[in-house]
Amino acid sequence: MKQTVQTLILAVKGSFGVQMASVSMRSFYVMERQIAMIVQMKRKKHVKVLVVQAAHIFAITVDVSLNLLNVMVLKNVLMVLMKHHVVTHRYRLLRLLHPHQPLQVFHQHQSCAFKELPDTIIVSCSLGAQQLDSCKDAVEGVQAFLRCADLYENSDIENYPFRTCKDGSWDHVFPQCRPICGQKRPDGVPNVIGGENATKGDYPWHVGIYEASSKNNICGGSLISARIVISAAHCFSSLSNGQKYSKDKYLIAAGKYYRNYNHVEDKSAQYSNVDNIMFPPRYKGEINHYEADLAVVILTNPFTFTPRVQPVCVDWTTKFEYQQISGDKRGVVLGWGQTVEGSKPSDVLKELSIPVIPYERCYEQVPPNFRRFITYDKVCAGVLDAGQSTCQGDSGGGLAFKNTNEKYFLRGIVSTSPATRERFCDSNQYGTYTLLSKYIDFIREYL
């Protein structure tokens, strides 16, 4: 069999090896029949290499333009090769699009490698006016058009969505589309004790933390990726010494508006168990004045991003933190906590708009016995004597600030607040928030 194949290949080479001016139409038909005989032998392991070699020999001997009749025969030959998967589609495609170009021109160009991309980026390719079925083995001049899938984004793609195959490589890299973050729902309305009801879907990054046994809501948190929630360490530990409780005690719910775990109106809610909970090393509860009161909660089942479930933005470089939390800038904090001191928790998600307070003023105005909780990693926020404050049930929720691009960035985590004599939270005092910027490197370890 191998000898027969080699004999046929030599015959094909003989058809190819003469000058184009002396190649008759009969020679092209003979060549077509010979290649068809080879592929019909179905010895693809040997046939593929030999036939492609023959096609390459043909390609480098053609150095003049082909007449239309010969081009039609060439199309048929290449279709046979395509049918039996012995030559890539690029020769056939280019010949069909440019029938008057010497085949040598096409053969000399390398194809552009195209890796499989995640579902978050959508790519379509074209050559001239023709849309291609695939971007694989793209040849010179093929243009790829990129766009991000719904709920994902990339500014580079938005600014320049085209990539062109040139000299065997793409002229620009294929970037990664990332989840849209910090985007308040466009159908929301303008603006927790003293807070107002949030509009459904306004803040898709807020999650509820529930006791697994009772399904009671105990804290809040902020989604920063499909599998990572940032909350307060004291929500998952002994308050006295910071001893971590078992991860099996907790459930996480996203996309919720109502506090009740199984509320029938929360049709977009998603739920997950907890795979792990990580605290910064310095967190020791009240022993260490709730320093490092931050928890990285790793979900067992990653959430699926939808219009009601999306992450908040994180400023990983902290380069514009001061710009956001200084002056008269106000952040928004969310929760299902008490609506008045000593009351039951809110049935619906509430939002509160509060400013950050300079350290000196906060230190002077809070009760003396509370000052020890204003640790180096905390920031004060709230409105004094206004009846607006975070309270029980709001712990772990995020304090987020809107940037100039209308996206919200997570800056703080609800930590502690002064208490009244009755041990209720004092709605007329400032609360403290753990600064995310102090733990950026710690959080990054678990992404």
C-alpha positions in Angstrom: 0.0 0.0 0.0 2.8 2.4 0.9 4.5 1.8 -2.4 1.3 2.4 -4.3 0.7 5.7 -2.5 4.3 6.8 -3.2 3.8 5.9 -6.9 0.7 8.1 -7.0 2.5 10.9 -5.2 5.3 10.8 -7.8 2.7 11.0 -10.5 1.1 14.0 -8.8 4.6 15.6 -8.6 5.0 14.9 -12.3 1.8 16.8 -13.0 3.0 19.7 -10.8 6.6 19.8 -11.8 6.3 21.3 -15.2 6.1 25.0 -16.0 2.6 26.5 -15.8 2.6 27.6 -19.4 2.8 24.0 -20.6 0.2 22.6 -18.1 -2.9 21.7 -20.0 -6.4 21.4 -18.7 -6.0 17.6 -19.1 -3.1 17.7 -16.7 -5.3 19.4 -14.1 -8.0 16.8 -14.4 -5.4 14.0 -14.2 -4.1 15.6 -11.1 -7.5 15.8 -9.6 -8.2 12.1 -10.2 -4.9 11.1 -8.8 -5.4 12.9 -5.5 -8.9 11.5 -5.3 -7.5 8.0 -5.7 -5.0 8.6 -2.9 -7.6 9.9 -0.4 -10.0 7.0 -1.3 -7.3 4.6 0.1 -8.2 5.9 3.5 -4.7 5.4 4.9 -5.0 8.8 6.4 -1.9 8.4 8.7 0.3 8.3 5.6 -2.0 9.8 3.0 -2.4 13.1 4.9 1.3 13.8 5.0 1.9 12.8 1.4 -1.0 14.7 -0.1 -0.2 17.9 1.8 3.4 17.5 0.6 2.2 17.2 -3.0 -0.1 20.3 -2.5 2.9 22.2 -1.2 5.0 21.2 -4.1 2.3 22.5 -6.4 2.0 25.7 -4.5 5.7 26.7 -4.9 5.8 25.9 -8.6 3.0 28.2 -9.5 4.4 31.6 -10.1 2.1 33.1 -12.8 -1.6 33.9 -12.8 -4.0 31.1 -13.6 -6.7 31.3 -16.2 -10.3 31.0 -15.0 -10.7 27.5 -16.3 -7.7 26.2 -14.4 -8.9 27.9 -11.3 -12.2 26.1 -11.4 -10.3 22.8 -11.5 -8.1 23.8 -8.6 -11.2 24.6 -6.6 -12.4 21.1 -7.1 -9.1 19.6 -6.1 -9.0 21.7 -2.9 -12.6 20.7 -2.1 -11.6 17.0 -2.3 -8.7 17.7 0.1 -11.0 19.5 2.4 -13.6 16.7 2.4 -11.0 14.2 3.6 -9.4 16.6 6.1 -6.0 16.4 4.5 -5.4 20.1 4.0 -6.6 23.1 6.1 -9.4 25.3 4.9 -7.2 28.3 4.4 -6.0 27.3 0.9 -9.5 26.7 -0.4 -10.9 29.8 1.2 -8.2 32.1 -0.1 -8.4 30.6 -3.6 -12.2 31.1 -3.7 -11.9 34.7 -2.6 -9.0 35.5 -4.8 -9.1 33.2 -7.8 -6.6 35.3 -9.8 -3.8 35.3 -7.2 -1.0 32.8 -7.6 -1.4 30.1 -5.0 2.2 30.6 -4.1 1.3 33.9 -2.5 -1.1 32.2 -0.1 1.2 29.4 0.8 4.0 31.7 1.9 1.9 33.3 4.7 1.8 31.7 8.1 -1.5 31.2 9.9 -2.3 33.0 13.1 -2.7 30.8 16.2 -6.1 31.1 17.8 -6.6 29.7 21.3 -9.9 28.6 22.7 -11.4 31.6 24.6 -13.7 31.6 27.6 -17.4 32.1 27.2 -17.0 35.7 28.5 -15.5 36.9 25.2 -17.2 36.5 21.8 -15.2 36.5 18.6 -16.2 36.4 15.0 -13.8 36.4 12.0 -14.1 37.6 8.4 -11.9 37.8 5.3 -12.9 40.7 3.1 -16.7 40.6 2.8 -16.9 36.9 3.7 -17.9 35.8 7.2 -15.9 32.8 8.4 -17.2 29.8 10.3 -14.2 29.8 12.6 -11.2 31.9 13.5 -9.0 28.8 13.7 -5.9 28.8 11.4 -6.7 32.4 10.3 -4.6 33.6 7.4 -3.2 36.9 6.3 -5.8 39.6 6.3 -8.4 37.8 8.5 -10.0 40.2 10.9 -11.4 39.2 14.2 -14.2 41.3 15.9 -14.3 41.0 19.7 -17.1 41.8 22.1 -17.7 40.8 25.7 -20.6 38.7 26.7 -23.5 40.2 28.6 -22.5 41.4 32.1 -18.8 41.4 31.2 -16.6 44.3 30.1 -13.2 45.3 28.9 -12.4 48.9 28.0 -9.7 47.9 25.5 -12.2 45.9 23.5 -14.7 48.7 23.7 -12.2 51.2 22.4 -10.7 48.9 19.7 -12.7 45.7 19.0 -10.7 44.5 16.0 -7.7 42.2 15.7 -6.0 41.5 12.3 -3.9 38.5 11.3 -0.6 39.8 9.9 2.7 38.1 9.2 1.6 35.0 11.2 0.4 36.7 14.4 -2.5 38.9 15.6 -1.6 42.6 15.7 -3.1 43.0 19.2 -3.5 40.6 22.1 -6.9 39.1 23.0 -7.7 40.6 26.4 -9.9 39.0 29.1 -13.4 40.2 29.7 -14.1 40.7 33.4 -17.5 40.9 35.2 -19.1 44.3 35.2 -18.6 45.6 38.7 -20.1 48.2 41.0 -23.0 49.0 38.7 -26.1 50.2 40.4 -29.2 49.2 38.5 -30.3 52.0 36.0 -34.0 51.7 37.1 -33.1 52.6 40.7 -34.4 55.6 42.5 -32.4 58.1 44.7 -31.8 57.3 48.1 -29.8 50.6 58.8 -31.4 53.1 61.0 -32.7 56.2 59.4 -32.0 54.7 56.0 -34.4 54.3 53.1 -35.6 51.2 51.4 -33.3 50.2 48.5 -34.9 49.5 45.1 -34.9 45.8 44.1 -31.7 45.0 42.2 -30.1 48.4 43.0 -27.0 46.9 44.6 -26.4 43.4 43.1 -23.2 42.9 45.1 -24.8 42.8 48.5 -25.3 39.3 50.0 -26.9 38.0 53.1 -25.2 35.7 55.6 -27.5 33.3 57.4 -27.3 30.7 60.1 -27.6 27.4 58.4 -29.7 25.8 61.1 -32.3 28.6 61.7 -32.0 30.4 58.3 -31.8 33.7 60.3 -30.0 36.6 58.8 -27.0 37.6 61.0 -24.8 39.7 58.7 -24.2 41.1 55.3 -21.3 41.0 52.8 -20.1 42.1 49.5 -19.5 40.0 46.4 -16.1 40.7 44.7 -16.0 37.7 42.4 -18.2 34.7 41.6 -16.7 32.8 44.5 -15.5 35.4 47.0 -17.5 37.4 49.6 -15.9 40.1 51.8 -17.5 40.5 55.2 -16.6 41.1 58.9 -14.6 38.5 60.9 -16.8 39.0 64.0 -19.8 37.6 62.0 -18.0 34.2 62.0 -16.3 34.1 65.4 -16.5 34.5 69.1 -16.6 38.2 69.9 -14.5 37.8 73.0 -11.4 36.1 71.5 -12.0 35.9 67.8 -12.1 32.1 67.7 -13.5 31.1 64.3 -16.7 29.0 64.1 -17.2 26.1 61.8 -17.9 27.1 58.2 -20.8 24.6 58.2 -22.8 27.0 60.4 -23.3 29.5 57.6 -25.2 29.9 54.3 -24.7 32.8 51.8 -27.5 34.2 49.6 -27.1 36.7 46.7 -29.6 38.6 44.6 -32.0 39.1 47.6 -34.1 42.0 48.5 -36.1 40.5 51.3 -34.4 39.4 54.5 -36.3 36.1 54.8 -34.1 33.4 53.5 -36.8 31.7 51.3 -38.9 34.7 50.5 -41.1 33.8 47.5 -40.5 37.2 45.9 -36.7 36.8 45.7 -37.0 35.0 42.3 -33.4 35.9 41.3 -31.8 34.7 44.5 -28.9 32.3 44.5 -27.5 30.3 47.4 -24.3 28.6 48.5 -22.7 26.8 51.3 -19.3 28.0 52.6 -16.1 26.3 51.5 -13.8 28.3 53.8 -13.5 31.4 55.9 -10.2 33.3 56.2 -9.3 36.0 58.8 -6.2 38.2 58.8 -3.7 36.9 61.4 -4.2 39.9 63.8 -7.9 39.4 64.2 -8.5 38.4 67.9 -12.0 39.8 68.5 -12.4 42.2 71.4 -9.0 41.2 72.8 -7.4 43.2 70.0 -10.2 45.8 69.8 -11.6 44.2 66.6 -8.5 45.1 64.6 -8.4 43.3 61.3 -12.2 42.7 61.4 -12.4 41.3 57.9 -13.3 37.9 56.5 -12.7 36.4 53.1 -15.6 34.0 52.6 -15.0 31.4 49.9 -18.2 29.9 48.5 -18.7 26.2 47.7 -20.8 27.0 44.6 -19.7 30.0 42.6 -22.6 32.4 41.9 -23.7 33.0 38.3 -23.6 36.6 37.3 -27.0 38.0 36.4 -28.5 41.5 36.4 -29.3 40.9 40.1 -26.0 39.2 41.1 -22.8 41.1 40.2 -19.6 42.1 42.1 -18.7 45.4 43.5 -15.5 47.0 42.2 -12.2 46.7 44.2 -9.4 49.3 43.8 -6.5 46.8 43.9 -3.9 49.6 43.6 -5.7 51.9 46.2 -4.5 54.7 44.0 -7.7 56.8 44.3 -8.9 55.7 47.8 -8.2 59.2 49.3 -10.0 60.8 46.4 -13.2 58.8 47.2 -13.3 58.9 51.0 -12.1 62.5 51.7 -14.0 65.8 51.8 -17.7 65.7 51.6 -17.9 62.4 49.7 -20.6 60.1 50.8 -20.6 56.3 50.6 -23.6 53.9 50.7 -24.0 51.1 53.2 -26.6 48.4 53.0 -28.3 46.0 55.3 -31.3 44.3 56.9 -30.4 45.6 60.4 -32.7 47.3 62.9 -34.6 50.2 61.7 -34.9 51.9 65.1 -33.0 51.1 68.3 -34.2 47.9 69.8 -36.6 47.1 67.0 -36.8 44.0 64.8 -34.6 43.8 61.7 -35.9 45.3 58.5 -37.9 43.0 56.2 -36.4 44.6 53.1 -32.9 45.8 52.2 -32.2 49.3 53.3 -29.5 51.8 52.2 -27.9 54.6 54.1 -25.8 57.4 52.6 -23.1 58.6 55.0 -19.8 60.6 54.9 -16.4 59.6 56.2 -15.3 61.4 59.3 -11.7 62.6 59.9 -9.9 60.6 62.6 -9.4 63.6 64.9 -13.0 64.6 64.9 -14.2 61.0 65.3 -11.9 60.4 68.2 -13.1 63.5 70.0 -16.8 63.0 69.5 -17.2 59.3 70.3 -17.6 58.0 73.9 -14.2 57.7 75.6 -14.7 53.9 76.2 -15.2 53.4 72.4 -12.0 55.1 71.3 -9.9 52.0 71.7 -11.9 50.5 68.8 -10.7 53.1 66.3 -7.7 51.1 65.3 -5.2 52.0 62.6 -7.2 50.0 60.0 -10.5 51.7 60.7 -12.3 54.7 59.3 -15.2 56.4 61.0 -18.4 57.2 59.0 -21.9 58.5 59.8 -23.8 61.6 60.9 -23.6 62.6 64.6 -27.0 63.0 66.4 -29.0 62.3 63.2 -30.4 59.0 64.1 -28.7 57.4 61.1 -26.3 54.6 61.7 -25.6 50.9 61.0 -26.9 48.5 63.6 -27.3 44.9 64.6 -27.7 42.9 61.4 -25.8 45.4 59.3 -22.3 44.0 60.3 -20.2 42.8 57.4 -22.0 44.9 54.9 -19.9 47.1 52.5 -19.3 50.8 52.5 -19.0 51.6 48.8 -18.3 54.9 47.1 -19.2 55.9 43.6 -16.3 56.8 41.3 -16.4 59.3 38.4 -17.3 56.5 36.0 -20.5 55.9 38.0 -19.2 52.6 39.4 -19.2 51.7 43.1 -15.9 50.7 44.8 -15.8 48.8 48.1 -13.8 50.8 50.7 -15.0 49.7 54.1 -16.7 46.8 56.0 -19.2 47.5 58.8 -17.4 46.7 62.0 -18.3 48.3 65.3 -20.3 51.1 66.8 -20.9 52.6 70.3 -23.7 51.0 72.3 -26.4 52.6 74.5 -26.8 51.7 78.2 -29.4 49.2 77.1 -26.8 47.6 74.9 -28.5 48.7 71.7 -26.5 50.3 69.0 -26.4 54.1 69.3 -28.0 55.6 66.2 -26.6 59.0 67.0 -23.0 58.0 66.9 -20.4 57.3 64.3 -19.6 53.7 63.3 -16.3 52.2 62.4 -15.5 50.4 59.1 -12.5 48.2 58.4 -10.6 49.7 55.5 -10.3 47.3 52.6 -7.0 48.9 51.5 -5.2 47.6 54.6 -5.9 44.0 53.5 -5.6 44.1 49.7 -2.7 41.7 49.6 -4.4 39.3 52.0 -7.6 39.3 49.9 -5.7 38.8 46.7 -4.3 35.5 48.0 -7.7 33.9 47.7 -8.8 35.1 44.3 
